[in-house]
Amino acid sequence: MSERDEWFVANRANWDERVPIHTSGDFYDVEGFISGDERLRPFEVEEVGDVSGKSLVHLQCHFGIDTLSWARRGARVVGLDFSAPAVEAARKLASDIRIEAEFVESNVYDARGVLGGRTFDIVYTGLGALNWLPDVERWAEVAASLVKPGGFLYLSEFHPFTDVFGDEDLTVEHNYFHSGEPMVWDEPGTYADFGAETVNNKTYEWNHPLGEVVSAAISAGLSVELLHEHDYTLFPRWPVLEKSGFDTYRLPENIPKVPLMYSMRARKPEVR
């Protein structure tokens, strides 16, 4: 087994184990979603725009809540994830809310072939996705290959700058710039339930600086239309964060603000 295969197998085992924890816990509140709760972030809805009748593929979709949120807004959706339990849970969730959606099990790097060369009006991805990928340029090439001419890639993601800090406070502990080698973690539980009992705890992650992501999209032939940085995040990663809305957290007023999330829309040129 190659080193990259080892990374992939370990990360997939980690996610496979956490699917039932996520689908049954309070963090994702699946019952609330089934009842109609909105899960997309307001800036995503605004920046993506009206999706009625448009085709949308969600890369690294986990168990499909965001994918199905776009379907509720009228998109024709396909979700793709490398975890078989996640794909199974996504299909069940689609059935439970009686929404037509397709979910496919695949490594994101193999998406083009697995999807049979199909292209989409919107390729959507983000929120804790890019940090699992060793090669962001290859990711951008795959994503761009799935975009129809005139369509766009939309990325909503936690800001890579936040990964320089430790987990306890805002002390700088890690490099911002990507070295190619993964950060290796061996931690029980999950962001959705820190106290959950888990076995597959070793993971491999990569921090991709903002410039690297934007340059990868441009190199893949996409034209960046917007790049926004946001001063809030979606969970209390550090004790100092204060709740600022139903599901947002910001630094208090007496602490200088740093970017906590970002979003990017990059369009494929029309064929002339």
N, C-alpha and C positions, 0 to 999 in steps of 0.2 A: 504494500500500500504506500502510495506516495505521500509526501507531507501534506499536500493540498487535499488529498482524499481523506487523510486523517482529520484535518480541520473540518471538512464538510460532514463527515460521519458524526463527529462529536457534536457539532452545532445542531444537526438534524435530530439526534437523540435527545438533546436538551429541549428542543421545541416540541418534539413528539410527546415527551413526558408532561409538558406544561399545558397542553391543549385542554385536558379535562379540568385542570385547575382554573384555567381562564374562562371556560364556558360555564362553570358552575359558581364562580365567585362574584363578589360584589363589584369588583373593579370594572368589569365589562357589562355587568347588569343585563344579561341576555333577555331576561323577562321584560325589563323596561324597554329594550329595543323592539322586542316582539310587539309590545303595546303601542309602539309608534314613536318612541323617543328619538330625537335627532342626534346623530353621532358625528357628523362632519363639522369641522371648525368653520366659523363664519367667514374667515378670510379665504378658505378653500372654495366655498360656495360662490363667493364673489369673483375670485380669480379664474376659476374654471368656467363659470358662466352657465348658461342654460344647456343642459345635456339631453333634453327631450329628443328621442329618436336617434341619438348618436351612439356609435359603438365605442365601448370603453373596456380596456383590459387593465386589471389591477395586478401589478407584479408584487410578489411577496405579500400576499393578501391575508396571511394567517387564517383565521376561521371565518372571514368574509363579512364582518360587520360593516366596514367602510365600503366594500364592494356593493353590498346590498343597499347601502344608503344611497349610492348613486343610482341604483336600479329603481329605488323608490322615487327618485326625481326624474325618471323617464328614460334612463340610459339602457342600452342593450349591453349587458355586462358579461365579462369573462374574468374569473379570478384564478391566479396561478400561485402555487406555493409548493415548497419542497417537502412539506410534512404531510404524509398520508392521513394521520389522524385529523389534522387541521382541515384538509380538503373534505374528508368525510363529515366533519362537524359543519363546515360551510354548506355542504349540500343539504344536510338535515335542517339547518337554519333557514335556507331558502324555501324548503318544503313547508316548514312550520309557518312562515309568513306568506306562503303562496305567491312567491315571486319567481319568475323564470330567470334562471341564471345558470351559467356553465362554470364549473370549477375543475381545474386541471392540476395534477400533481407533476411538478417539474422543478429542477434547479433553474433559477432565473437565467443562467447563461445558456441553457438549452431551449429557451422559450420559443425562439423563431422556428425551430424544427418541430417541436411538439405541437405548436399551434398551426402547423401546416402552411406556413407562409402567409397567413392572414395578416391584414393590417387594420388599424383602428383609427377612429377620429381622435381618440384621447388615450394616451398611455399614462396611467396614474400610479404613483408609488410614493412611499415615504413613511415617516414616523417610526423610526427605529429599524430601518431596512438597510441603508447603505453600510452601516457599521459591520454587517455580517459578510461583506463582500471584499475579497482581497484585491480585486482589479476593477476600479471604477471606470476606466476607459473601455474595457470590454463590456461592462454593464451599459454604458452609454451607447455603444455600437448596437447592442441587442435592442435596447429600448427604441433607438432611432429607426431600426429596421422594421419595427412594428407600427410605426406612425404612418398614416396615409399622407400623401402630399396635401398640404394645406392644414393638416392636423397638428397636434402638439403633444409634447411630453410635459406632464405637470408633476413636480416633485414638492412634497411638503415634508420637512424633516427637522429633527432636532439639530441645533447649530453645533458644528464640530468644535467650536471654541469652548463649549462647556466641558468638553472632555479633558481639558487641561487641569481641571479642579479635582480634588479628592472628594470622597463621598460625605465626609463629615462637615466640611466648610468650604469656603472659596479660596483655600490655599492652593497655589499652583503646584501640582505634583507630577504632571505628565507632559510629554511633548505634544505640541500642536501639529507639527509636520509629520506626515506619514513616512515611515521608514521602509515599508514593504513587509516587515515582520509583524506578526499579530501581537496584540495585547492578549495575554492568557489569563483567564479568570477561572477560579474554582470555588463557586459560591452556591450554597443551597438556596432554595426558595425561588421566588420570581418577583419581578416588579409589581405584579398584581396581587401577590400575597407573600410578603417577606418571610413569614413563618411556615410556609408550606414545606412538608417533608418531601424531599426529592433525592434522587440517586444520581442522575446524569447531570452533573454540575459543572463540568469543565467546558469552557467555551473559548472561541478564538474570534477576536474582533479587530477592526481596523478603523482608524480615524482618518477620514478623507477631508482635508481642508477645503474651504469654500472655493478657492481658486481652482483647485484640482477638479472639482465637480463641474464647475462652469466651463472650464477649458475642455473637459471630456465631452460635454454636450456640443460645444462648437466644433470640435474635431470630428464628431460623428455626423456633421452636416446640418445641425439644427441652429436656428437663429434665436438667441435669448431675447424674449420680449419683456420679461419682468424678473426682478430679483429683489425680494423683500426680506428684511430681517425684522424679527419680532422680539419684543422685550418681555415675553411671558412664555411659560411652558405649561405642560399638562399634568404634571404631578410634582409633589413637594420633594424634589431631589435632594435639597439641602434644608436643614432645619430653619434657616433664616428666611426662606421663601414664605410669602404671605398669600393667602387665597384672595384672588381679585375678581372672581366671577364664579359661575357654577362649576367650571372645571378648569380654571386657569390659575396660575401662581406667578407672582412677580416678586422682585426684590423690593424691600421696604424703601421708603423715600430717602432715608439717610444713607443709603448705599448707592454708589454710582452704578448706572445701568449698563448691562452687557447684553449682547444678542443671545437669546435662548432658543429660538427656532428660526427657520427661514423657509421661503418658498420660491420656486422658480418655474416659469413657463417658457418653453423653448419650442418653436414651431418649425416644421419641415416645409421648405419652399414648395409652392405649386409647380407642377410640371408645365413648362411652356413650349 
